[in-house]
Amino acid sequence: MLRERRLPSFDAFPPDPWSLAVVKPEPEMADDELGQTETMFALSNGYLGIRGTLDEGRPIHEPGTFLNGFYEYRPINYGEKAYGFPERGQSMLNCPDGLPIKLFVDGEAFDMAAADILAFERRLDFREGVLHRLLEWRTQTGKRFHLHTSRLVSFADRHLAAIEWELTLPEGGADVAIVSDFVERYPLPPVEGDPRIENGADENAIELLEARHAETRSTFLYRTRSSGFVLGCGMDHHLESDSDFAVGRDAESEALVFRSRCAGGTVKLRKYLAYHYGRADEEEVMLARVGATLDEARRTGFRAIRARQEIDMAAFWKRADVEVESSDSRLQQVIRWNLFQLFQASQRAEGHSIGVRGLTGRTYEGHYFWDTEIYVLPFLIYTAPEAARNVLHFRYRTLDNARERAAELGHRGAAFPWRTINGEEASAYYAAGTAQYHINADISYAIRKYVEVTGDEDFLHRHGAEILVETARLWRDLGFFSKRRDGRFCINGVTGPDEYNAVVDNNYFTNLMASENMAHAAEIVERMKVHAPEAYRDLVARTGLEAEEAAEWRQAAELMYLPYDERLQVHPQDDGFLDKEPWDFENTPEDHYPLLLHYHPLNLYRAQVIKQADTLLAMFLLGDRFTEGEKKRNFDYYDPITTHDSSLSVCIQSIVANEIGYRGKALDYFRFAAVMDLSDVGGNMKHGAHIASIGGTWMAMVYGFGGMRDYRGRISFHPALPDEWPAMQFCLRVRGQLLRIEIDHAETTYRLLEGESLMIWHVSDKVELTAAAPQTRRATPRPKDCDPPRASEAEVAYVPGA
Ligand code: BGC
């Protein structure tokens, strides 16, 4: 259901395919809008993230400097507690803020909130990976100054952020003082009434152990109270000017102060920021690392750091850009902003996963959910396989936590947490948390896709297979063969992706994904036994795998109960779903969406109302298990009752709509997904960018309009562009090769940019691509009401271990 709700156009920014700019100065913005720009201009590399707040520190909606994986514990207080509820959660911490640079001329402070601003622009340049601010300020005495600041969070050195701050003075000069500081920003403003924002760790979360100041450098050492981390951070500076500046410190704050009577010309201040964190016994190490990062930055210099950033951006766009020709001049810009977010969130996340808002805001306390595996991983697998591997490796690294959690819950195998930073379950509401067991199948699904698309058997053998075994065990243990259902394997008491129906029996999505998880685990261990005996022996040693287990998983997978309603000929979302009362959409006021903020969960649980794609998501992820007729009937049933109150929904709806030929709907849903943030569809962009929806936007282009499917490693395309788009092009990395796909309404051209040969499919025609020549195929209308292409054994392009 695409409600007739506002899809505001973000007219504040002028169209430009390679940058996003705002020309309205912050003081003229409402608080919400200010928060949106802070998210929009947040910079990150996947390890360090800094919200787009101003150097002067005001006006401000909410500061944010985040480090991936750096958190504090907080107790979870329950009114009524039960066995197995997690006792403590984790909250991503807001680190000390290194941005502050304040300017005083002739004794007058430059304060955006009060200043007479004659010209203004803030612009995020996608090719440079740099955030610019250009402004002209008239002082009370009528002097005019130009200020140009450039800020980046380095992709090359994940511990580094750098700022170039350039002031151009009027003729006659002025007395100039520049104060550069590093400040703690607690407490953050509390957020009332939105359960998605837990106020998290309190103002005492980090404690200053030591501050060192020498010349232009300050370094700080902090420790967290209970999570056992130390944080080292610091700043250093390099000032360039024709005038002589005196360097001193503010007596109270120890902020660095540069003072001069400047005759004119320009003053350039380069400020470097470093952040490192480690375990509690690494205090000296962290300080030394901060020193080393700052030394290196000063040695390299801002210009070279920036040049390197541009090189990294160019490499990203070469492999990951999606170019869309369209009459909508903003579309390309919106797409690139989205892609830039994916790059920012993932590029240097090494060792960690990706928070649901990347490092752009504190919603959901910076936790990792299934969002990463199902919504972000496809993009990473096809554009940055190493980053995909790293993200999956995080799950391997926390497999022992998942084993412990399974044991605590009385299960065999491993139960991955619904939300976490460190591998421990941090979800306090079990009905929409722990009960979402499907996350285990989602992780397994992502492993399978990663291995099939990249061919990385090393990962499969050393890490992936172990996760497959433990998750298969979980499913086998969680479900049972029900006599009442003719011996079918049933899984009760779970919550599927749709959080408006909780703790249900036989959630269709969960059962189908679990069956896939078990069947795949059985296939892999049996194949490893024959083709990789050494790796298999290691696997057995690590997991205690027993001879009969694979057969047991296979049996449960084959006998999995998948609800089907003969009369409606649809798959009920779960056993009880079709018996529920229809939701009264007609009398639901527009301002009562999202429903979760206006209705008690029980009211939602007892009605046929859906938060996000659930059964339809299964039809996309495991699409070769359905006929097109089935997809259509299910879409027709579920679409009108899906609210899309979760940002994870419209992208999937778009892909499925596309597949069944609902092209108008597909485009409408795609538009919602693409502007989820820039038009603030959910009204909460100020709290961070919706990374899953952004990953879903990429999927809606590549799997939706590009018609890509990759069942069991067989990569096929069935493009169908919207009439409004004359052409679209993108690249995909497949088993080390770089494939470019150029689509227009008449034909599609496949080109191998890197690599020797690759087999793909255009609709059902095999295309054997070589480096020598591209191949072009005529457009084929999408078939209606017929079976989608299935991967037969002979056609499977990549079989691990074969
Ligand atoms: C959605 C979940 C999602 C979470 C974090 C919730 O609103 O229902 O599916 O994982 O947000 O994005």
Boltz pocket constraint, residues with backbone or C-beta under 6 A from the ligand:
constraints:
  - pocket:
      binder: B
      contacts: [[A, 356], [A, 364], [A, 369], [A, 370], [A, 371], [A, 497], [A, 499], [A, 611], [A, 612], [A, 645], [A, 646], [A, 647], [A, 648], [A, 692]]
      max_distance: 6.0
